[in-house]
Amino acid sequence: MLTQAIAARSVTSFGAEVRAGLLKAGQKELPSKYLYDEVGSALFEVISVLPEYGLTRADEQLLRQHAERIVGRLPLPVLVAELGSGTGKKTRWILEALSSRQRTTYYPIDISRTALAQSEKELGQIEFVSIVGYERPYLDGLLAAAANRRDGEHVLVLFLGSTIGNFDRPAGEEFLGEVRRILFPGDALLLGTDLVKPVMQVIAAYDDPIGVTAAFNLNLLARINRELGANFDLERFRHEVRWNEAERRVEMHLRSTCAQTVRIPRASCTVSFSKDETIWTESSRKYFPDEVVGMATRRGFRCDAQWIDAEWPFAQNLLIAV
Ligand code: AVJ
């Protein structure tokens, strides 16, 4: 078992992005990637087992049920690179199916060292699988992982959990194009996408009755307090969920319950909020199955297969670079 971590090169500063997002004219916003510090990632783990939130269960179930079929359609041998390693739990099914056919190197890519350590712990014991983590942004990490390919070896990229839904639609499609540019014809991308479903079901999934998602959202302000020395009063912000029909996305906001001013010393700024003004913290787009095929096709992939969960509409899309 070869296990090593390759450290980050440069990381854009948290403070600079917080400053830009909160001083922006119009809708204030914060990049959703900052929801996932150690506390936020732990809260997301809880979200993923809530009865109202079926996304992670559907994702994992599809991978468990279809791992053999998925792997059976891949050009072998492959190395595996995963964008956003998370806990590594659902990746197990793919790696186990692969490891009975070939020795496999798995490259989890994540800006969070905790996530890398976790996926290593979860998957480190699988026979014939070696793990090399990259603590880098997705595309930097993918470029580095793909550079390890040997003659005749293909690359399988995993982008699971509908993380693509956090991007704007155009940016999501553009991202597929960027992944494609790193790949060779015949390489594969397994893309998980949450699908359009009744609005009530979506709202309930992001506004659960015991408040885990609210805590997940508010933790972003707590993190700014911890890391940037800010004085957000968490009692004065409320978790809010909106369905944006035009964009087909669910949005998380933090609503200021009164007029207030917050100091953020290590972002060198002071931010004023009017009563009921919101900070937009995350969006999660929902897709039509054909829409995913269209996006992929325009960006140099063909959709080889699509598996859809019957209970919670979610799709695993096996895309092959053409
Ligand atoms: C991890 C991005 C897929 O969009 O559903 C869950 C994050 N936010 N509840 C999603 C999330 C609030 C989640 N993703």
Residues whose N, C-alpha, C, O or C-beta is under 5 A from the ligand:
A	BS01	AVJ	I47 G161 S162 T163 N166 S283 S284
